[in-house]
Amino acid sequence: MENPLQLFFLFILVPVVFLAVQNYRRGKIFRGHLTGSGEGHELFGIFFVKVFLGTLFFCVFLVFSVLALAGISWGTAPEPEDKSGLDIVIAIDVSRSMLATDSPPSRLRAAADISLGLVQSLHRSRFAVVAFKGDALLAIPMTEDRQILDVFFREISPSVVSAPGTNLEAGLGLSINAFPSGIPGHRAIVLLSDGESLSDFPAGSAEKAKKEGIPVYTVGMGGEEGAVIRVEGGGLVSGRDGKPVVTRRSAGILKTIAEVSQGEYFSCDEPGIISRLTQELQDFEASRGRMGFRLAPVRRYRGFLLAGFLFLIAAVLARSIRWKRK
């Protein structure tokens, strides 16, 4: 049933029945004065039957009309489904290690530029954005609005998420749940991170992505040789020993996420990274086909409308046709 709230209109039967009873009483009194006869007279019998049948048929008409509005359905039937276009969740690591400058001008800025390139290249796709470090945030729900995506990626910073650390499990888990439910289309996740994580390997989320047919395309940010982390003001992030922290790209965990989810791993320093990633996503869309079928509930409103119309005609005829004595 598509619109169950429409069933409240059935309460209109109460005033309809009440008005019908009042109309019958007034008619009975009028005919009594007109004919000078009592209730046992044949005219009263005919009058009662006409009012009763007319009211009954009109009430049944109202019931069927409300059921039609409620969108009652039963059974299923295959119907074509347009699956063209991609729904893509961009999961971007905004942890402090992403401020390292081994992917100039910084890992975070390079990741944002790659994200902008995807948004500008995949014109028929919709995007959502998940920002994560110690926790994850759905920064932008699924949208076709390129302007808001452009503004977000140009202004992105670690302050988007307050929780410290890096939690790949939180970022990937929220990305899977960021897709709108019940909406057709192909789904994919693009995860941009240096791979450093203080949490366990996100095996559960990677397996869930595979089960739901959502490949995760991972992009490793930074270099394997390592770099220091510069914060605002030019200072360096230091460890407990007072020495500058050196952060390195951990490609292994990103490759495993891509492999488990049947996606692909890319390195940010590969030539033409945006073009390659765009082509991979387009190939994924093409491999799934653009048209499919799904089982949809069969709406039965036409039958209710036809039955209601017939009872409306019967209500009119019951009151208007002259009943003759045999």
Phi and psi in degrees as GROMACS dihedral restraints (atoms count N, CA, C in turn):
[ dihedral_restraints ]
;  ai    aj    ak    al  type     phi  dphi    fc
    3     4     5     6     1   -79.7    20    10
    4     5     6     7     1   -38.3    20    10
    6     7     8     9     1  -129.5    20    10
    7     8     9    10     1    71.5    20    10
    9    10    11    12     1   -62.8    20    10
   10    11    12    13     1   -25.0    20    10
   12    13    14    15     1   -65.0    20    10
   13    14    15    16     1   -21.7    20    10
   15    16    17    18     1   -64.6    20    10
   16    17    18    19     1   -19.0    20    10
   18    19    20    21     1   -64.7    20    10
   19    20    21    22     1   -19.8    20    10
   21    22    23    24     1   -62.1    20    10
   22    23    24    25     1   -21.5    20    10
   24    25    26    27     1   -66.2    20    10
   25    26    27    28     1   -13.7    20    10
   27    28    29    30     1   -64.3    20    10
   28    29    30    31     1   -21.0    20    10
   30    31    32    33     1   -65.8    20    10
   31    32    33    34     1   -13.7    20    10
   33    34    35    36     1   -65.8    20    10
   34    35    36    37     1   -17.4    20    10
   36    37    38    39     1   -63.9    20    10
   37    38    39    40     1   -28.5    20    10
   39    40    41    42     1   -63.0    20    10
   40    41    42    43     1   -54.2    20    10
   42    43    44    45     1   -66.4    20    10
   43    44    45    46     1   -29.7    20    10
   45    46    47    48     1   -63.3    20    10
   46    47    48    49     1   -47.1    20    10
   48    49    50    51     1   -65.2    20    10
   49    50    51    52     1   -41.1    20    10
   51    52    53    54     1   -60.9    20    10
   52    53    54    55     1   -45.6    20    10
   54    55    56    57     1   -65.6    20    10
   55    56    57    58     1   -34.9    20    10
   57    58    59    60     1   -65.0    20    10
   58    59    60    61     1   -40.8    20    10
   60    61    62    63     1   -64.7    20    10
   61    62    63    64     1   -43.4    20    10
   63    64    65    66     1   -63.8    20    10
   64    65    66    67     1   -39.5    20    10
   66    67    68    69     1   -65.1    20    10
   67    68    69    70     1   -38.5    20    10
   69    70    71    72     1   -64.8    20    10
   70    71    72    73     1   -42.1    20    10
   72    73    74    75     1   -64.4    20    10
   73    74    75    76     1   -44.2    20    10
   75    76    77    78     1   -64.3    20    10
   76    77    78    79     1   -41.2    20    10
   78    79    80    81     1   -64.7    20    10
   79    80    81    82     1   -37.1    20    10
   81    82    83    84     1   -64.4    20    10
   82    83    84    85     1   -43.5    20    10
   84    85    86    87     1   -64.9    20    10
   85    86    87    88     1   -42.6    20    10
   87    88    89    90     1   -63.0    20    10
   88    89    90    91     1   -44.2    20    10
   90    91    92    93     1   -69.8    20    10
   91    92    93    94     1   -29.9    20    10
   93    94    95    96     1   -64.2    20    10
   94    95    96    97     1   -43.1    20    10
   96    97    98    99     1   -68.4    20    10
   97    98    99   100     1   -34.4    20    10
   99   100   101   102     1   -74.0    20    10
  100   101   102   103     1   -41.3    20    10
  102   103   104   105     1   -99.4    20    10
  103   104   105   106     1   -17.8    20    10
  105   106   107   108     1    68.7    20    10
  106   107   108   109     1    21.5    20    10
  108   109   110   111     1  -115.3    20    10
  109   110   111   112     1   165.4    20    10
  111   112   113   114     1   -94.5    20    10
  112   113   114   115     1  -170.3    20    10
  114   115   116   117     1   -70.1    20    10
  115   116   117   118     1   -21.2    20    10
  117   118   119   120     1   -76.4    20    10
  118   119   120   121     1    -9.1    20    10
  120   121   122   123     1   -65.4    20    10
  121   122   123   124     1   148.7    20    10
  123   124   125   126     1   -58.1    20    10
  124   125   126   127     1   -35.2    20    10
  126   127   128   129     1   -61.9    20    10
  127   128   129   130     1   -36.3    20    10
  129   130   131   132     1   -67.6    20    10
  130   131   132   133     1   -36.9    20    10
  132   133   134   135     1   -62.7    20    10
  133   134   135   136     1   -45.4    20    10
  135   136   137   138     1   -63.5    20    10
  136   137   138   139     1   -42.9    20    10
  138   139   140   141     1   -62.1    20    10
  139   140   141   142     1   -43.6    20    10
  141   142   143   144     1   -62.1    20    10
  142   143   144   145     1   -45.1    20    10
  144   145   146   147     1   -63.7    20    10
  145   146   147   148     1   -41.8    20    10
  147   148   149   150     1   -64.6    20    10
  148   149   150   151     1   -44.8    20    10
  150   151   152   153     1   -64.9    20    10
  151   152   153   154     1   -43.5    20    10
  153   154   155   156     1   -63.3    20    10
  154   155   156   157     1   -50.0    20    10
  156   157   158   159     1   -66.1    20    10
  157   158   159   160     1   -41.3    20    10
  159   160   161   162     1   -60.7    20    10
  160   161   162   163     1   -44.5    20    10
  162   163   164   165     1   -67.2    20    10
  163   164   165   166     1   -42.0    20    10
  165   166   167   168     1   -61.3    20    10
  166   167   168   169     1   -48.4    20    10
  168   169   170   171     1   -64.1    20    10
  169   170   171   172     1   -37.8    20    10
  171   172   173   174     1   -68.1    20    10
  172   173   174   175     1   -38.1    20    10
  174   175   176   177     1   -64.8    20    10
  175   176   177   178     1   -40.6    20    10
  177   178   179   180     1   -64.6    20    10
  178   179   180   181     1   -38.0    20    10
  180   181   182   183     1   -58.6    20    10
  181   182   183   184     1   -44.2    20    10
  183   184   185   186     1   -63.7    20    10
  184   185   186   187     1   -41.2    20    10
  186   187   188   189     1   -61.3    20    10
  187   188   189   190     1   -48.3    20    10
  189   190   191   192     1   -65.2    20    10
  190   191   192   193     1   -35.3    20    10
  192   193   194   195     1   -65.3    20    10
  193   194   195   196     1   -43.1    20    10
  195   196   197   198     1   -65.4    20    10
  196   197   198   199     1   -40.3    20    10
  198   199   200   201     1   -63.1    20    10
  199   200   201   202     1   -35.5    20    10
  201   202   203   204     1   -66.1    20    10
  202   203   204   205     1   -41.8    20    10
  204   205   206   207     1   -65.6    20    10
  205   206   207   208     1   -33.2    20    10
  207   208   209   210     1   -69.8    20    10
  208   209   210   211     1   -14.7    20    10
  210   211   212   213     1    70.8    20    10
  211   212   213   214     1    44.4    20    10
  213   214   215   216     1   -64.4    20    10
  214   215   216   217     1   138.3    20    10
  216   217   218   219     1  -143.1    20    10
  217   218   219   220     1   152.0    20    10
  219   220   221   222     1  -152.4    20    10
  220   221   222   223     1   151.9    20    10
  222   223   224   225     1    78.8    20    10
  223   224   225   226     1   165.9    20    10
  225   226   227   228     1  -131.6    20    10
  226   227   228   229     1   157.6    20    10
  228   229   230   231     1  -147.1    20    10
  229   230   231   232     1   144.2    20    10
  231   232   233   234     1   -69.9    20    10
  232   233   234   235     1   139.7    20    10
  234   235   236   237     1  -140.7    20    10
  235   236   237   238     1   147.8    20    10
  237   238   239   240     1   -63.2    20    10
  238   239   240   241     1   147.6    20    10
  240   241   242   243     1  -134.8    20    10
  241   242   243   244     1   122.9    20    10
  243   244   245   246     1   -81.5    20    10
  244   245   246   247     1   115.0    20    10
  246   247   248   249     1  -110.1    20    10
  247   248   249   250     1    23.0    20    10
  249   250   251   252     1   -71.7    20    10
  250   251   252   253     1   151.8    20    10
  252   253   254   255     1    87.4    20    10
  253   254   255   256     1   159.6    20    10
  255   256   257   258     1  -118.6    20    10
  256   257   258   259     1   143.0    20    10
  258   259   260   261     1  -102.3    20    10
  259   260   261   262     1   118.7    20    10
  261   262   263   264     1  -122.1    20    10
  262   263   264   265     1   129.1    20    10
  264   265   266   267     1  -102.3    20    10
  265   266   267   268     1   121.5    20    10
  267   268   269   270     1   -94.8    20    10
  268   269   270   271     1   113.0    20    10
  270   271   272   273     1  -101.0    20    10
  271   272   273   274     1   114.6    20    10
  273   274   275   276     1  -119.3    20    10
  274   275   276   277     1   128.7    20    10
  276   277   278   279     1   -75.4    20    10
  277   278   279   280     1   122.5    20    10
  279   280   281   282     1  -116.8    20    10
  280   281   282   283     1    24.1    20    10
  282   283   284   285     1   -69.2    20    10
  283   284   285   286     1   166.4    20    10
  285   286   287   288     1   -63.5    20    10
  286   287   288   289     1   -29.5    20    10
  288   289   290   291     1   -64.4    20    10
  289   290   291   292     1   -20.4    20    10
  291   292   293   294     1   -74.6    20    10
  292   293   294   295     1    -2.8    20    10
  294   295   296   297     1   -86.2    20    10
  295   296   297   298     1    -5.2    20    10
  297   298   299   300     1   -60.6    20    10
  298   299   300   301     1   148.6    20    10
  300   301   302   303     1  -102.2    20    10
  301   302   303   304     1    16.3    20    10
  303   304   305   306     1   -76.3    20    10
  304   305   306   307     1    -7.0    20    10
  306   307   308   309     1  -119.9    20    10
  307   308   309   310     1    87.8    20    10
  309   310   311   312     1   -56.7    20    10
  310   311   312   313     1   146.4    20    10
  312   313   314   315     1   -75.3    20    10
  313   314   315   316     1   -19.5    20    10
  315   316   317   318     1  -160.6    20    10
  316   317   318   319     1   162.6    20    10
  318   319   320   321     1   -59.8    20    10
  319   320   321   322     1   -41.9    20    10
  321   322   323   324     1   -66.4    20    10
  322   323   324   325     1   -42.2    20    10
  324   325   326   327     1   -67.1    20    10
  325   326   327   328     1   -39.3    20    10
  327   328   329   330     1   -65.1    20    10
  328   329   330   331     1   -39.7    20    10
  330   331   332   333     1   -64.1    20    10
  331   332   333   334     1   -40.2    20    10
  333   334   335   336     1   -65.4    20    10
  334   335   336   337     1   -37.9    20    10
  336   337   338   339     1   -67.0    20    10
  337   338   339   340     1   -39.2    20    10
  339   340   341   342     1   -63.4    20    10
  340   341   342   343     1   -40.7    20    10
  342   343   344   345     1   -63.3    20    10
  343   344   345   346     1   -43.2    20    10
  345   346   347   348     1   -62.4    20    10
  346   347   348   349     1   -38.5    20    10
  348   349   350   351     1   -62.9    20    10
  349   350   351   352     1   -39.9    20    10
  351   352   353   354     1   -64.8    20    10
  352   353   354   355     1   -43.9    20    10
  354   355   356   357     1   -60.7    20    10
  355   356   357   358     1   -38.8    20    10
  357   358   359   360     1   -78.5    20    10
  358   359   360   361     1   -22.9    20    10
  360   361   362   363     1   -90.0    20    10
  361   362   363   364     1   -34.9    20    10
  363   364   365   366     1   -96.5    20    10
  364   365   366   367     1    83.5    20    10
  366   367   368   369     1   -69.3    20    10
  367   368   369   370     1   -30.1    20    10
  369   370   371   372     1   -92.9    20    10
  370   371   372   373     1     4.3    20    10
  372   373   374   375     1   -96.4    20    10
  373   374   375   376     1   156.9    20    10
  375   376   377   378     1  -108.7    20    10
  376   377   378   379     1   153.0    20    10
  378   379   380   381     1  -131.8    20    10
  379   380   381   382     1   146.7    20    10
  381   382   383   384     1  -126.5    20    10
  382   383   384   385     1   157.7    20    10
  384   385   386   387     1  -127.5    20    10
  385   386   387   388     1   128.2    20    10
  387   388   389   390     1  -115.2    20    10
  388   389   390   391     1   122.9    20    10
  390   391   392   393     1  -103.1    20    10
  391   392   393   394     1   137.0    20    10
  393   394   395   396     1  -145.4    20    10
  394   395   396   397     1   149.0    20    10
  396   397   398   399     1  -145.1    20    10
  397   398   399   400     1  -103.0    20    10
  399   400   401   402     1   -69.2    20    10
  400   401   402   403     1   -22.7    20    10
  402   403   404   405     1  -138.8    20    10
  403   404   405   406     1   174.2    20    10
  405   406   407   408     1  -121.2    20    10
  406   407   408   409     1   148.9    20    10
  408   409   410   411     1  -136.0    20    10
  409   410   411   412     1   130.8    20    10
  411   412   413   414     1   -79.5    20    10
  412   413   414   415     1    94.0    20    10
  414   415   416   417     1   -72.7    20    10
  415   416   417   418     1   -39.1    20    10
  417   418   419   420     1  -138.4    20    10
  418   419   420   421     1   115.4    20    10
  420   421   422   423     1   -64.4    20    10
  421   422   423   424     1   168.5    20    10
  423   424   425   426     1   -55.2    20    10
  424   425   426   427     1   127.2    20    10
  426   427   428   429     1  -152.9    20    10
  427   428   429   430     1   160.5    20    10
  429   430   431   432     1  -105.2    20    10
  430   431   432   433     1     1.5    20    10
  432   433   434   435     1   -76.3    20    10
  433   434   435   436     1    99.7    20    10
  435   436   437   438     1   -67.5    20    10
  436   437   438   439     1   -28.8    20    10
  438   439   440   441     1   -65.7    20    10
  439   440   441   442     1   -45.8    20    10
  441   442   443   444     1   -67.3    20    10
  442   443   444   445     1   -34.3    20    10
  444   445   446   447     1   -66.1    20    10
  445   446   447   448     1   -42.1    20    10
  447   448   449   450     1   -61.3    20    10
  448   449   450   451     1   -45.8    20    10
  450   451   452   453     1   -63.1    20    10
  451   452   453   454     1   -43.3    20    10
  453   454   455   456     1   -61.7    20    10
  454   455   456   457     1   -48.9    20    10
  456   457   458   459     1   -69.7    20    10
  457   458   459   460     1   -27.6    20    10
  459   460   461   462     1   -75.9    20    10
  460   461   462   463     1   -25.6    20    10
  462   463   464   465     1  -106.1    20    10
  463   464   465   466     1     5.9    20    10
  465   466   467   468     1   -64.2    20    10
  466   467   468   469     1   143.9    20    10
  468   469   470   471     1  -156.2    20    10
  469   470   471   472     1   166.0    20    10
  471   472   473   474     1   -60.6    20    10
  472   473   474   475     1   -18.8    20    10
  474   475   476   477     1   -71.4    20    10
  475   476   477   478     1    -7.2    20    10
  477   478   479   480     1   -59.1    20    10
  478   479   480   481     1   -37.3    20    10
  480   481   482   483     1  -122.0    20    10
  481   482   483   484     1   133.4    20    10
  483   484   485   486     1   -87.5    20    10
  484   485   486   487     1   -29.0    20    10
  486   487   488   489     1   -64.9    20    10
  487   488   489   490     1   129.9    20    10
  489   490   491   492     1   -75.2    20    10
  490   491   492   493     1   169.3    20    10
  492   493   494   495     1    91.3    20    10
  493   494   495   496     1  -169.1    20    10
  495   496   497   498     1  -140.5    20    10
  496   497   498   499     1   123.8    20    10
  498   499   500   501     1  -128.8    20    10
  499   500   501   502     1    93.3    20    10
  501   502   503   504     1   -64.4    20    10
  502   503   504   505     1   -34.2    20    10
  504   505   506   507     1   -60.8    20    10
  505   506   507   508     1   -43.4    20    10
  507   508   509   510     1   -65.3    20    10
  508   509   510   511     1   -42.9    20    10
  510   511   512   513     1   -65.0    20    10
  511   512   513   514     1   -45.0    20    10
  513   514   515   516     1   -71.4    20    10
  514   515   516   517     1   -39.4    20    10
  516   517   518   519     1   -62.2    20    10
  517   518   519   520     1   -45.5    20    10
  519   520   521   522     1   -67.0    20    10
  520   521   522   523     1   -33.5    20    10
  522   523   524   525     1   -62.7    20    10
  523   524   525   526     1   -40.5    20    10
  525   526   527   528     1   -63.6    20    10
  526   527   528   529     1   -38.2    20    10
  528   529   530   531     1   -82.4    20    10
  529   530   531   532     1    -3.6    20    10
  531   532   533   534     1   -82.1    20    10
  532   533   534   535     1    -9.9    20    10
  534   535   536   537     1   -77.1    20    10
  535   536   537   538     1   135.9    20    10
  537   538   539   540     1   -62.4    20    10
  538   539   540   541     1   140.9    20    10
  540   541   542   543     1   -84.1    20    10
  541   542   543   544     1   146.8    20    10
  543   544   545   546     1    75.3    20    10
  544   545   546   547     1    10.4    20    10
  546   547   548   549     1  -111.8    20    10
  547   548   549   550     1   125.3    20    10
  549   550   551   552     1   -68.0    20    10
  550   551   552   553     1   159.3    20    10
  552   553   554   555     1   139.1    20    10
  553   554   555   556     1   162.0    20    10
  555   556   557   558     1   -85.3    20    10
  556   557   558   559     1   148.4    20    10
  558   559   560   561     1  -126.2    20    10
  559   560   561   562     1   140.3    20    10
  561   562   563   564     1  -151.2    20    10
  562   563   564   565     1   155.3    20    10
  564   565   566   567     1  -120.6    20    10
  565   566   567   568     1   134.8    20    10
  567   568   569   570     1  -112.7    20    10
  568   569   570   571     1   114.3    20    10
  570   571   572   573     1  -108.2    20    10
  571   572   573   574     1   117.5    20    10
  573   574   575   576     1  -112.4    20    10
  574   575   576   577     1   117.9    20    10
  576   577   578   579     1  -161.2    20    10
  577   578   579   580     1   161.6    20    10
  579   580   581   582     1   -86.3    20    10
  580   581   582   583     1    -3.1    20    10
  582   583   584   585     1    85.9    20    10
  583   584   585   586     1    -9.4    20    10
  585   586   587   588     1   -73.3    20    10
  586   587   588   589     1   126.3    20    10
  588   589   590   591     1  -143.1    20    10
  589   590   591   592     1   136.1    20    10
  591   592   593   594     1   -88.5    20    10
  592   593   594   595     1    -5.0    20    10
  594   595   596   597     1  -100.0    20    10
  595   596   597   598     1   171.0    20    10
  597   598   599   600     1   -68.4    20    10
  598   599   600   601     1   165.3    20    10
  600   601   602   603     1   -60.0    20    10
  601   602   603   604     1   131.6    20    10
  603   604   605   606     1   -75.9    20    10
  604   605   606   607     1    59.6    20    10
  606   607   608   609     1   -63.6    20    10
  607   608   609   610     1   -40.5    20    10
  609   610   611   612     1   -62.3    20    10
  610   611   612   613     1   -44.5    20    10
  612   613   614   615     1   -70.2    20    10
  613   614   615   616     1   -37.3    20    10
  615   616   617   618     1   -64.3    20    10
  616   617   618   619     1   -42.4    20    10
  618   619   620   621     1   -66.6    20    10
  619   620   621   622     1   -38.1    20    10
  621   622   623   624     1   -63.7    20    10
  622   623   624   625     1   -41.0    20    10
  624   625   626   627     1   -61.2    20    10
  625   626   627   628     1   -43.0    20    10
  627   628   629   630     1   -62.7    20    10
  628   629   630   631     1   -44.7    20    10
  630   631   632   633     1   -61.3    20    10
  631   632   633   634     1   -36.1    20    10
  633   634   635   636     1   -90.4    20    10
  634   635   636   637     1     5.9    20    10
  636   637   638   639     1    71.8    20    10
  637   638   639   640     1    32.9    20    10
  639   640   641   642     1  -113.7    20    10
  640   641   642   643     1    98.9    20    10
  642   643   644   645     1   -70.7    20    10
  643   644   645   646     1   145.0    20    10
  645   646   647   648     1  -109.8    20    10
  646   647   648   649     1   116.6    20    10
  648   649   650   651     1   -96.6    20    10
  649   650   651   652     1   112.7    20    10
  651   652   653   654     1   -99.9    20    10
  652   653   654   655     1   144.3    20    10
  654   655   656   657     1  -125.8    20    10
  655   656   657   658     1   115.5    20    10
  657   658   659   660     1   -81.7    20    10
  658   659   660   661     1   122.9    20    10
  660   661   662   663     1  -100.1    20    10
  661   662   663   664     1   145.7    20    10
  663   664   665   666     1    91.8    20    10
  664   665   666   667     1  -173.9    20    10
  666   667   668   669     1  -118.5    20    10
  667   668   669   670     1   158.1    20    10
  669   670   671   672     1   -77.7    20    10
  670   671   672   673     1   -16.8    20    10
  672   673   674   675     1   -77.3    20    10
  673   674   675   676     1   -19.9    20    10
  675   676   677   678     1    96.3    20    10
  676   677   678   679     1   159.9    20    10
  678   679   680   681     1  -157.1    20    10
  679   680   681   682     1   158.5    20    10
  681   682   683   684     1   -82.8    20    10
  682   683   684   685     1   165.7    20    10
  684   685   686   687     1  -110.1    20    10
  685   686   687   688     1   118.2    20    10
  687   688   689   690     1  -100.1    20    10
  688   689   690   691     1   134.3    20    10
  690   691   692   693     1  -105.3    20    10
  691   692   693   694     1   175.7    20    10
  693   694   695   696     1   -58.7    20    10
  694   695   696   697     1   136.8    20    10
  696   697   698   699     1    97.5    20    10
  697   698   699   700     1    -7.9    20    10
  699   700   701   702     1    92.1    20    10
  700   701   702   703     1    -3.5    20    10
  702   703   704   705     1   -73.6    20    10
  703   704   705   706     1   164.6    20    10
  705   706   707   708     1  -107.6    20    10
  706   707   708   709     1   146.0    20    10
  708   709   710   711     1   -77.8    20    10
  709   710   711   712     1   125.6    20    10
  711   712   713   714     1  -112.5    20    10
  712   713   714   715     1   153.5    20    10
  714   715   716   717     1   -87.6    20    10
  715   716   717   718     1  -172.7    20    10
  717   718   719   720     1   -65.8    20    10
  718   719   720   721     1   -24.8    20    10
  720   721   722   723     1   -83.3    20    10
  721   722   723   724     1     0.5    20    10
  723   724   725   726     1    85.4    20    10
  724   725   726   727     1    -5.3    20    10
  726   727   728   729     1   -89.0    20    10
  727   728   729   730     1   150.2    20    10
  729   730   731   732     1   -59.5    20    10
  730   731   732   733     1   136.5    20    10
  732   733   734   735     1   -74.1    20    10
  733   734   735   736     1   132.9    20    10
  735   736   737   738     1  -108.4    20    10
  736   737   738   739     1   124.4    20    10
  738   739   740   741     1  -111.8    20    10
  739   740   741   742     1   140.4    20    10
  741   742   743   744     1  -127.3    20    10
  742   743   744   745     1   151.2    20    10
  744   745   746   747     1   -68.6    20    10
  745   746   747   748     1   128.6    20    10
  747   748   749   750     1  -105.5    20    10
  748   749   750   751     1    87.1    20    10
  750   751   752   753     1   -72.5    20    10
  751   752   753   754     1   -24.5    20    10
  753   754   755   756     1   -58.6    20    10
  754   755   756   757     1   -47.5    20    10
  756   757   758   759     1   -66.6    20    10
  757   758   759   760     1   -35.1    20    10
  759   760   761   762     1   -69.8    20    10
  760   761   762   763     1   -39.1    20    10
  762   763   764   765     1   -64.5    20    10
  763   764   765   766     1   -39.0    20    10
  765   766   767   768     1   -67.4    20    10
  766   767   768   769     1   -41.9    20    10
  768   769   770   771     1   -58.1    20    10
  769   770   771   772     1   -45.7    20    10
  771   772   773   774     1   -64.3    20    10
  772   773   774   775     1   -41.5    20    10
  774   775   776   777     1   -66.7    20    10
  775   776   777   778     1   -45.5    20    10
  777   778   779   780     1   -63.5    20    10
  778   779   780   781     1   -41.3    20    10
  780   781   782   783     1   -85.5    20    10
  781   782   783   784     1     0.8    20    10
  783   784   785   786     1    65.2    20    10
  784   785   786   787     1    37.6    20    10
  786   787   788   789     1  -101.9    20    10
  787   788   789   790     1  -142.7    20    10
  789   790   791   792     1  -150.0    20    10
  790   791   792   793     1   145.4    20    10
  792   793   794   795     1  -102.1    20    10
  793   794   795   796     1   140.1    20    10
  795   796   797   798     1  -131.4    20    10
  796   797   798   799     1   149.8    20    10
  798   799   800   801     1  -102.0    20    10
  799   800   801   802     1   138.4    20    10
  801   802   803   804     1   -64.0    20    10
  802   803   804   805     1   -21.3    20    10
  804   805   806   807     1   -93.2    20    10
  805   806   807   808     1     8.3    20    10
  807   808   809   810     1   -68.5    20    10
  808   809   810   811     1   140.7    20    10
  810   811   812   813     1   -62.6    20    10
  811   812   813   814     1   135.1    20    10
  813   814   815   816     1    64.0    20    10
  814   815   816   817     1    38.8    20    10
  816   817   818   819     1   -58.8    20    10
  817   818   819   820     1   -40.6    20    10
  819   820   821   822     1   -66.1    20    10
  820   821   822   823     1   -43.9    20    10
  822   823   824   825     1   -63.8    20    10
  823   824   825   826     1   -43.0    20    10
  825   826   827   828     1   -65.3    20    10
  826   827   828   829     1   -43.1    20    10
  828   829   830   831     1   -67.1    20    10
  829   830   831   832     1   -40.1    20    10
  831   832   833   834     1   -61.4    20    10
  832   833   834   835     1   -45.1    20    10
  834   835   836   837     1   -64.3    20    10
  835   836   837   838     1   -37.7    20    10
  837   838   839   840     1   -63.6    20    10
  838   839   840   841     1   -41.4    20    10
  840   841   842   843     1   -68.5    20    10
  841   842   843   844     1   -39.1    20    10
  843   844   845   846     1   -66.4    20    10
  844   845   846   847     1   -38.5    20    10
  846   847   848   849     1   -64.8    20    10
  847   848   849   850     1   -38.1    20    10
  849   850   851   852     1   -62.3    20    10
  850   851   852   853     1   -43.2    20    10
  852   853   854   855     1   -62.4    20    10
  853   854   855   856     1   -45.5    20    10
  855   856   857   858     1   -65.1    20    10
  856   857   858   859     1   -34.2    20    10
  858   859   860   861     1   -68.9    20    10
  859   860   861   862     1   -23.4    20    10
  861   862   863   864     1   -87.5    20    10
  862   863   864   865     1   -13.1    20    10
  864   865   866   867     1    79.8    20    10
  865   866   867   868     1   154.5    20    10
  867   868   869   870     1   -99.1    20    10
  868   869   870   871     1   -20.2    20    10
  870   871   872   873     1  -120.6    20    10
  871   872   873   874     1   138.6    20    10
  873   874   875   876     1  -145.0    20    10
  874   875   876   877     1  -169.8    20    10
  876   877   878   879     1  -133.1    20    10
  877   878   879   880     1   149.5    20    10
  879   880   881   882     1  -138.9    20    10
  880   881   882   883     1   155.4    20    10
  882   883   884   885     1   -85.2    20    10
  883   884   885   886     1   118.5    20    10
  885   886   887   888     1  -116.1    20    10
  886   887   888   889     1   144.5    20    10
  888   889   890   891     1   -62.6    20    10
  889   890   891   892     1   142.1    20    10
  891   892   893   894     1   -89.5    20    10
  892   893   894   895     1   117.4    20    10
  894   895   896   897     1   -79.7    20    10
  895   896   897   898     1   136.0    20    10
  897   898   899   900     1  -110.4    20    10
  898   899   900   901     1    22.6    20    10
  900   901   902   903     1   -64.1    20    10
  901   902   903   904     1   -29.2    20    10
  903   904   905   906     1   -62.5    20    10
  904   905   906   907     1   -41.9    20    10
  906   907   908   909     1   -63.0    20    10
  907   908   909   910     1   -40.4    20    10
  909   910   911   912     1   -67.3    20    10
  910   911   912   913     1   -39.2    20    10
  912   913   914   915     1   -64.4    20    10
  913   914   915   916     1   -42.7    20    10
  915   916   917   918     1   -63.2    20    10
  916   917   918   919     1   -45.6    20    10
  918   919   920   921     1   -63.3    20    10
  919   920   921   922     1   -40.9    20    10
  921   922   923   924     1   -63.2    20    10
  922   923   924   925     1   -40.4    20    10
  924   925   926   927     1   -63.4    20    10
  925   926   927   928     1   -41.6    20    10
  927   928   929   930     1   -64.1    20    10
  928   929   930   931     1   -40.3    20    10
  930   931   932   933     1   -70.5    20    10
  931   932   933   934     1   -30.0    20    10
  933   934   935   936     1   -65.2    20    10
  934   935   936   937     1   -42.4    20    10
  936   937   938   939     1   -62.1    20    10
  937   938   939   940     1   -41.9    20    10
  939   940   941   942     1   -63.6    20    10
  940   941   942   943     1   -36.7    20    10
  942   943   944   945     1   -64.9    20    10
  943   944   945   946     1   -41.4    20    10
  945   946   947   948     1   -66.5    20    10
  946   947   948   949     1   -44.1    20    10
  948   949   950   951     1   -65.6    20    10
  949   950   951   952     1   -37.9    20    10
  951   952   953   954     1   -61.6    20    10
  952   953   954   955     1   -31.9    20    10
  954   955   956   957     1   -91.7    20    10
  955   956   957   958     1   -25.7    20    10
  957   958   959   960     1   -98.0    20    10
  958   959   960   961     1   -29.2    20    10
  960   961   962   963     1   -71.6    20    10
  961   962   963   964     1   134.9    20    10
  963   964   965   966     1   -77.0    20    10
  964   965   966   967     1   127.3    20    10
  966   967   968   969     1   -92.1    20    10
  967   968   969   970     1   119.4    20    10
  969   970   971   972     1  -102.5    20    10
  970   971   972   973     1   144.4    20    10
  972   973   974   975     1   -73.6    20    10
  973   974   975   976     1   136.2    20    10
